Amino acid sequence: MAYSSAGGGQLAAARSRIFRALYDSRGFCSKQTLASGCAVSMPTLYQNLNELMEAGLVRYSGEERSTGGRRAQGLEIVPDARLALGVSVTGHHLRLSAVDLNLNELAYRKADFDLAAHLAGEDQAMAGLIEGFLDDYQIDRAKLLGVGITIPGLISPDESRITLAPTLGMKNAPLSPLTGGIPYPVHVENDGTASGHAESFARRQQENLAYLSLEDGVGGAVLIGGLPYTGSGSKSGEFGHICVEPGGLPCSCGRRGCLEAYCSASRIESAFGVSLEDFFRGVEEHRPEYETLLYDLLRHLAVGINNIHMVLDCDVVLGGFLSEYLQPYLPALRQYVTAGNPFMENADFVQMSRLPRHITTLGAALYFVRQFVASI
């Protein structure tokens, strides 16, 4: 819901500041605190709060603990006033998350999905899966802002084509067979970029970070000053194709020695024909061949991380579904990073995601959440 400027430009600007301040607030927020922080008078604050409450976007959140005298009432946004859907598409699976305005996950599903087959025809399979998901979890379509979709590849600026997706073996593939039947606003984005946005959302006070996504492929995003840096050709964050071993393992991009060839879930699954869960269970059981591959992965991951850090000099955050299994091995990874970095005594800048589960779908949905918040 976007508001008109009938009340005047200054009033609309004040409304936007008030809603955004509540949206960004952590903990108790009183009217006095809100008026001071937004530099508005109490009459202006009351008028805007009444409008926001009538629209179902803001509510009282309870009273402050008494320290003597009258207790102040708290305010907060209504998180489920609007909802968004995030869809992560890989070569053989589709993951869906419904989220509220605070990016709280309300429902999740994983389904088998042959992307190549569905792109080859106008079968509207994705639209059917989305509708079934909304029905099964009783998601209120009247509150749905839109459907964000992520693809492990480069997307054209007009979001009409997959320009290049090496892990999917696709180039210049139209997206209309995938998105054409969806009756809601749709936004298509690279999976690593969307995940980086979600990580930045979870770290609102951290301005600079490099997000490294470890999934079937390897990608990422660069955030500078809290804003995404996309580069001149919208290819920033393609960390998977940093060379970490000249002449090394073949990569899906056609070159050799790329970070993706060494540090993706696909490498593990193709090497042993097992799931990630079974692989890491084998590591815990000290199966030599599994341990050898894991520590080779960590060593090459350290090379990639050092290259990223040398250029950007910021925290490097690991995310994606492979990273969910790497937390126990973070100390070993940091040791490898420190050994290869002449300027650092430790590698505390290597961190794990604050959103380890379903970060890609959350990032896909975040596009519409941010769009809505900006419209108030």
N, C-alpha and C positions, 0 to 999 in steps of 0.2 A: 504494500500500500504506500504510494507516494502522496505526499500532502501538497495541496495547491498553495500558492502564495497569496491567497485571498487576505490573510491576516497581515500581509506586508512582509517584505524581504527580511527585515530585522527579526521579526517574530519567527519566521521560518528558520532562520539561521540559529536563533536561540533554541528552538525545538530540537534541531539537529544536534546541537552541542549537548543539550540535556540528555537526550536519548543515548548518544554516544558515550557520555560520561558514565551513565548507568550501565551501559553494555560493557564498558572496560573496567568497571569498579570491581574490587575484590573486598569482600567483607561488608560490614554495615555502612550504609550510606544514608544520611539524614537530609532533610530539605535544606537545612542551613549549610551543610557541607556542599551540597549540590549547587546551591545558589552562589556560594563563594567561588567554587571551582569553575563554574561556567560564566562567572562575571555577569549575572543577571539579577534584577531586583526580585523581591519576593512576590509581588503581584504578577510579574512576567512568568516566574517559575510556576505559580499556582495555575495560571491560565494554560500553560503548555502541559503541565502534568494532568490537568483535567482532560485535555484533548487526548493525550496518550493513553490515559486510563479508559476513556470511553471507547477508544479503538482497540482495547484489549491488549495493549503492548506493555503496559507498566502496571505494577501493583504494589501494595504495601507488603513489607516482608517481616513485620513484627516490631517490637519495641527494643530500644537499647537497654542494656543492664543499668539499673538505677544506681546513681552515685549521689542521690539526694536531689530533690526537686522533681520537676515534671520529666517524664521519660520521652525521649525523641522517637518518632516513628521512622522506621527504615523503609527504603524503596528499592525496587529491583525490576528488571525487565521480566516479562512473562516468556520463559524460554520456548515453550511449545506454541507460542502465538503463530509462528510460521515453521515450516519443516522443509527440508531439502533432501534429495536422494542422490547418493553417490554410487556410481557403477564402475568397477574396475574390470577391464577386459584383457585377458591374456589369450594365448593361442588355443587353450582347451578349457578354460574356466571363466566364469563370470561371478563376481562378488558384488553384492548389493548392501548398502547401509542407508537407513533412514536416520536423520539427525535433526536436532532442534537448533535454535539460534546460538546456543553455547557449544555446539558441536558434540553434545552428548548423543551417543548412539542409542537409538530407540529400538532398532530391529536390524538383524543381519542375516544374510543367506549366501551360501556358495552353491553354484550349480555348474554342471557340465555344459560346455558351450564351445562348439567348433567354429572359431571365428572365420577361418578361410571359407568354410562351406556356406556360412550365412552371408558373407560379403559377395558370394557368387550369385545370389538370387534375392528377390524381393519378398522373402518369406515373413518378415516382420517378427521374427522369433524373439528378439530382444524386447520389443513392445509387449509381447505376450507374457514374458517372464516378469517384466516390471509390473504389469497389471495384476498378475497373480500374487506377487510379493505384497503389493498395496492391499489387496483383498485379504490375504491370509493374516496380515498383521494389523488390519483395520486402520490403515493410515488415512487420515482425513485429507482427501484430495483438494478440498477447498483451501487448505493451508499450504499446499505444496507449491514452493517457489519455482522449482525446476529440477531437471535431471542433469547432473554433471557426470561425464563419461571420461575415463582415462584409457589411453592406448599406449603400449610400450613402443613408441616410435615418434617420429616427427610429424606434426600436423600442419597442414597448410593454414595460412593466416585467416582464410575465410571458413575454416573448419569443415571443408567439404571433402578433403582427401587425406589419406595417410601418404605423406610424401616419401617416407623411408622408414621401414621397421625391420632391421636386419634379423632380429630374433624371431620374427614372424615370417621372414622370407617374402616381404611385401614391399612394393615400390609403386607409388602413384596410384593407390587403390582408392576408389570412391567410397565414401562413408554413408551415402544415402541408403543403401540396403540395410544398414545397421540402425540408422536413426530416423528414417523416413516415417515409420509408423508410430512414433512416440508423440502423443497428443499434448505434451507439456514443453515449456521452454527447455532447450538442450544446449549444453556447452561441452565441447570436446577438447581435451588437453592431454599433453604428455604426462605419463604416470609419475615420473620422477619430479617434474615441476609441481604437480598437484600435491604430492607428498611433502615437498619442501615447504609449500605454503601452509600446510597443516602443522608442520613442525614449528614454523615461525609463529603461528597462531598460539601454539602451546607455550612458546617462550616470548611472550609479548614484550618483556623488558630487555630482550637480547637483540641488538640491532644487526649484528653481522654473523652469518653462519654459512657454512657449506653443507648441504644435505646430500648424503651419499646413499642412494637406494640400491639395496641388494635383493634382487628377486630373480626371476628367470633370466633377466638381463640386468645390467648395471647402468644406472643413470643418476640423476640428481638435480639439484637446483642451487643457485647462489642468491643469497639475500644480503643486501647492503643497505644499511640504514633502515632496516625493516621492510625494504621494498625489493621485489625481485629484479635481479639483473639478468636480462635475457640475451644481451649481446647484439651485435649489429645484424646478425642473420638469424636471430631467435634460436641459436643452438648452444647457448651457454648451459653448462651443467651436464654436458654429455661425457661425464667422467668415465664411463665404461670403455671408452676408446683411447684413454691414455695408455701409452705403451709402457708396460712394466717388465717386459722380458723380450728384448729384440730377437726376432726370429723364433719366438716361442710358440705356444699352442695356437692353432688356427682359431680365428674369431668369426662369428657369423657375418661380420662386416666385410670379410674377404681378406683382411690383413692378419698378421700374426703378432702374438705377444700382448694383446689388449687386456686391460684389467678385467673386462667382462669374461674373457676366456678362462681366467683363473679364479674369479671370485663370485660367480653366479650360482644360483641353485641348480641351473641346468647342468653345470659341470659335475656336480655331485651326483645328480640323478642319472646322468648318462654314463658316468664312470662305473657305477655299481648296480644300476637298475633298481634302486630302492628309494623310498620316500626320505625326506629330510629327517623325519622323526626316527625312522629306522637307522639312518646313517649316524645320527648323533647318539643314539642308543649304543651303536657299535663302538663309537669313540669312547663312551663311558665304560664299555666292557674291555677297552684297550685292545681292540682288534688292530694289528699293526698297519694293515693297508689303509684302514679308515683314518687312523691317527696321522699317517704320512701325508695323506691328501689334505686333511684339515690344516696341519701346520704349514704345508706348502701354500695353501690358500691364505693363511694369516700373514705369511711373509710377503706375498705379492700384494695383499691388501695394504700392508704397511708402506710399501713403495708408492702405491697410488695415493694413500693418505698424505705422505710426506710431500709428494709433488703438488697436491692441492694446497697444502698448508704453506709451502714455500711461496706460492704465487699469491694466495689470498690472506695469509696470516690471520686466520680466525678459527673458531671451533669447527671441527669436522664431526658431524652427527651421522651415525649409522642408523638406517631404518630399512623398512621392507621386511618381507616375511622370513628371509634367511637370517636377518639380524636378530630375530626372536630367539634363535638358538645360540647366539654368540656371546651372550652376557657372561657365562662362566669363563670364557676365554679372553675377556677384555684385558686382564692383566698381562697375559702373554702377548697380545696384540700391541699393547702400549710399550712393552719392552722392545719389540721389533721396531716400532716407530722411533723410539728414543735412540736405538742403536744406529739408525740411518739418518738422524737429524743432528747436525753439528751445533745447532744454535739452542737446543732445548735440553734441560736436565731431566725433564719428565715429559710425558705425553698426555697430560690431563686434558688437553684440548680435544682429544678423541673421546667422544661421548656417545651414549646410546640414546635412541629416540625416546622422548617422553610419551609418544603415542605408538608403542610397539605393535599393537594389534590393529589391523584394518586401516592403517594410516592412509593408504591410497584412496580408498572409498571415502574416507572422511575429507581428504583434500579435494576430491572431486565435488563433493557437496558444498564445500566451503565457498566456492565461487558464487553461488546464489545467495548464501548467507551474507557475505560481504556486500554484494550488490544491494540486498534489501536494506541492510543497516545504513549504507550510504544514501539511500533514497529517502530516509526519514527527515 
